[in-house]
């Protein structure tokens, strides 16, 4: 495929890479995840205010840049390369597309410009720890009902002219610090069961949020409890929430694949540098044929995942397959990075564990790869009838 980029796209990549090289090294990442927000707020202001990353894919009428998926893919590849913790995924890739697709015009006009300039961060709260299913990545989301039907999950009921939500959602990305929550809730009772999305302000009464310990500290998660919390229905008439979630999942899968490719490339670069300088028996470790073969195999796997990801940026329907390849590449490279660094790679102080934890956590959140491929096969009718 032709993976040539325009001068504007190359400039986005170069500028962001330079900023992250200065502000998001391993030491800075560890310091950022230890803050109450879980990310460097000053760096986020630069990424949003100066570079306009949250608004890259938003129309200019809402304060966005008006670019397409390719530019957002390149940006996510760079943030993945640095493992930079930020609200970019939760805000720009999960919440903003849903607000744009389902929101009433007054809601879009109020929220999207603040998302574009970085002043408003968002989180998508899906009950039941089933984000990958809700986004249609690993299963048919039409059988998913906001966490399990009448009992459990989040329940919505009318309260005067508005709505109230009651329930709990866990594993909410950036849920502890987001200024706005998009909550998937079950409404209508048993006879007219349906899943709707609601807007909940971060300071709403009855909203209790706790940051959870996570395997990958660079991707913060929270538990969100709603105790008769006032909420606003996203939209003004019955809409296809499941379809909007699937469309959001397609674009998010491409961005997640780009993040994984960037992280895998960074881990591979560090490994190549190390085996080229580390000496054993009077010669660099990288000069041994067995090591050369291992590194060459890693290079091929990363390049294959990158090619699939760039192709998916042009055709988001293949995003799940690109994500599967990227997650496998990152897992393999991260494991080999630890191995080829020897005893040094096992230490907490070394950055190799950061890449390994990102690889493992992403597969738990959005995979595993075999289920991504299985769902893609079902959706295309590869082994039978086309799935819903």
N, C-alpha and C positions, 0 to 999 in steps of 0.2 A: 504494500500500500504506500501511497505518497504521504509521508509524515512531515512534509515541509510546513513550516509555520510562517505566518506573516511577520513583518517587522514589528507590528504592535504586539503580537503574541510573544515574540522573543523578548521584547522590552518588559512585558509583565513578568516573565520568568526571571529575567536578569535582575530587575529591581527587587523583586521579592526575595530572591536567593541572597542578594547582598545584605538586605535588611536582616534576614534570619541568621546569616552567618555571624553578624555582629551581636544580635540580641537573643539568639536561641541556641547556644551551644549546650553541651551536656550539663554544665554547672548551672546555667541559667534555667534550663528545663527543670532541674531538681528544685531550684529556688521558687520557680513559678508554681509548681504543683503543691508546694507547702503553704501557699497563701490561702486565705479564706475563699477566694474566688476560684482557685485552682488554675489560674492562668495569669500572665503578666498583663495587667490592664493597660499599662502604657504602650506595650507592644500592640495590643489589640486596637488601641486608638490610632496608632500609626498604620496598621493594616487596613483599618476601615476608613479613617479620615483622609489619610494621605494617598493610599493605594486604591481605596474603594472596593475592597474584596467582597464585602457582604452584598454589594449592589451590582456585581459584575453581570449577573444574568437577569437583573430586573430592568423593566423598561425605563426609558428616560423620563416618561411622564410621572413616574413615582420616585424620581431622584436617583435611579440606577444608571449604570453605564451602558446598558443595552447590548452587551456582548452575548455570546452563545455558550453552549456547553464546553467547547474546546478551550476557551480562556479559563473557565472555572476548573477544568481538568488540569491544566498546567499549574494553576495556583495551588490546587490540592496536592499535586505531585511535590511541589516545593515545601509545603507545610509538613507533608509526610516525611520528606527527606530529613527535616530538622526535628521531627516528632514534636512540633510546636503545639502545646496545649492552647486551645482557643475555642470560642463559641461558634466558629465558622460552620462546622458540620450541622450542629443542632439548629442554628439560626437560619443560615442561608440555604442549606440543602434539604432540611426537613420541614421547617416551619414556613418559611417564605413562599415556597411553591404552593403549599396548601392554602395559605391566606389568599394568594393571587388567584388560585383556581376556584375556591369555594366562597370567598368572602364577598359581602355586599360592597358596593362601590364606596360607601362611606367608611367601611372597615379598611379597605385597601388604601384609601386616601389618607387615613389616619396612621396606619401601621407601617406600610411598606417604605415610605420615605425615612422613617426613624430606623428601620432595619438597614436601609441602604447606607445611612451615614454612621452606623455603628452605635447609635445612642440607645437602641433597644435590642436586647438579646432575648431569644426565645428558646423554648424547649417543647418537644413533643412527648406527652405523657400517654403511654399505651399500657393499660393494665395487663397483668398476667405475664410479664417478662417475655412478650411475644412480638418484639419489634420487627424481626425479620419476617414473620408470618404476616403481620399487619401490613407491611410494605409489599407483600406479594413476592418476596425473594425466595422463600423456602417452602411455600405452600399456598393454597388457594385461600385468600383472605375473606372470601364471602362466607366461609364457614366459621370465621372468627367474629365474635360478638363482644367487643370491648371487655374481654376478660372472663367470659363464661356465662353469659345469660343473666337470669334474674338474680341469682345469688353470687356474690363476689364481684370483683372488678370495680367499676365506677358506675353508679346509678344516677340518672338525671330525672328530675321531676320539675314540673312547672310550679312557680311560686309567684302568684300575682301576674305581673306583666313580664317576668323574667324566668330564670331557671336557677335551680340549686343542685349542686353535685355532692354526692356522698360516696366515699370509697377510698381506694388506695392504688397507687401505681408504683412499681419499683423499677430499678435500672433505667431511670430517666436521665438521658444524657444532658449534662449541665443543668439539671433540674433544680439544684440548690441555689443557684445564683441568677437564673434567668428572670428578666423583668416581666415576661409574659409566658404563660403556659397554654399550649394547645392540648386539651384533654379529650381523649376519646371516651365517650360514655354511652351506656346502654339506656335507651329511652323507649317509652311506649308500652311497657308491660309485656306480658307473655304473648298476648294475642297479636299485638302490632309491634313486635320487637324490631328495633333498628339501632344502628350505631350512628351517633352524631359527633361532631367536633365542637368544642366550646372554648371560648377565650376566658382565661382566668388571670387576673392581674396578680403580680407577685406579692403585693401587700394586702391581698384580700383577707378578710376576717375568716377564721376557721381553716386557713391553709397552713399546714405544718410540713416543713421540708427538712430532711436530714441528708447530709452528704454521706455516702456509703464508702467503706473501704473497698478498693478495687485492685485487681491484679495489675492492671495498667493504670498507673496514677496519672498519665498524661491524658486520659479520657475519663473525666469525672462523671460519676453517676450519683443519683439521689433517690431516696424514697419520698414519695409525695402522698400525704394524707389530706383528704378533703372532707371536712366536717360541716355539711350544709353550707358550702361555699357558694356565694353568688357568682353566676357565670353568664356569659353572653353567647348565644348560639352563633356559630360561624356560618354566615349566610342568612338569607331571608326566605328561602323556600326549600322544599325537599330536593336534595342533591345526591349525586352518586359519590358518597364518601369513600366506598371501597375502591372505585375506579380512580379517584384522585390520589388515594394512598398508593395504588399500584404505579401510577404515572410518576409520583414522587420517588418511589422505590427505584424505578429505572434510572433516573438521573442521579440519585444518591449512590447507586451501585457503581456507576462510572467514577464518581468522585472518590469513593472509598477505594476502588481499584487503583486510582492514581496515587492516593496516599500510600497504599501498600507498595506500589512500584517504587515510589520515591524513597520509602524507608528501606526497601530491599537494596536499592542502588547504593544508598549511603552505607549500609552495613557491608556490602560487597567492597566498596571503595576502601573502607577502613581495613578490611581483611587483606586486600591486595597490598595496601601500604605496609601492613604489619609483616606479612610473610616475605615481603621484599627487603625488609630491614633486619628481621630477626635471624640470627645466625645459629646454625647447628652443625657440628662437625666441620667447622671452618668455612662454611658457605651459607648463603641465604636459604631459609626454609623453602621459599618459593621457587628455588631452582630445582628442587626434587620433582621428578616426573609425576609421582602420585599426587603431590600437592597441585601441580599445574593442571592435571586432569580434573581435580575436584573444583578448582576455581573456574576452569573453562565451562564445566557443566552448570555452575551457578550463573555465569554470565549469559549462557544461552537461555536459561529458564527466565531470567529477569528480562531479557530482550523480547522473548516471546510474550510475556505478560504485558510488557509496555506496548507492543504492537497491537495486541488485542484491546488494550485500554484506549489507545488513540483511535482505533476503529470504532469502538463503542461510543466514543465522544461524538462521532458522526452519525451513528445509528444506535441510540440508547436502548433499543430493544435487545441488544446483545450484552447489556451491562452485567447481568448476572453471571454470564460465562467469563467475562473479563475479570469480574471480582473473584470468581473461583480460582482462576489461574494466578491472579495477583496474590491472593491469600496463601496459596500453596508455595509460590515463589518466596514470599516473605518468611514463611515458616521454615522453609528449607535453608534459605540464606542465613537466617538468624541462628539456627541450630549449628550450621557449619562455621559461622563466625565465632561462636563459643568454642567449638572444637579446635579450630585452627589458631585461636589465640592461646591455646593450652590452659595452664592453671590460671593465667591472668584473666581469661574470659569468664571464669566462674565467680569472680569477686564482685561484691556489691558496688565497689567504687568504679568498676569499668562500665562503659556505656553499652556493652553487648547485651546485657540483660534487659535494657530498655527496649531494644528491638525485639527480643524474644517475647517479652511480655505483651508488646503491642500485637505481635503476630498471634499469640495464643488468645488474647482477649477479643480481637476482632473476629476470629473464627467462632468464638462462643457467642458473640453478639449478633453476627450477620451470616454465619455459615451453619454447618461446615461446608466445605467445597463440594462434597458429594451431593448434598441436598440442594445447593444452588444449581448444579448441573441437572439433577433429577427434575427440579421444577421447570427449568428451561426446556427440558425434553418433553415434559407434559404439555407445556404451553404451546409448543410447536407441533405436537402430534408425532414426535419422532418414533414412538413405539406403539402408536395406536391413535385413538381419537384425540382431537385437540381439547385440552382442558379449558375450563371456564376462565 
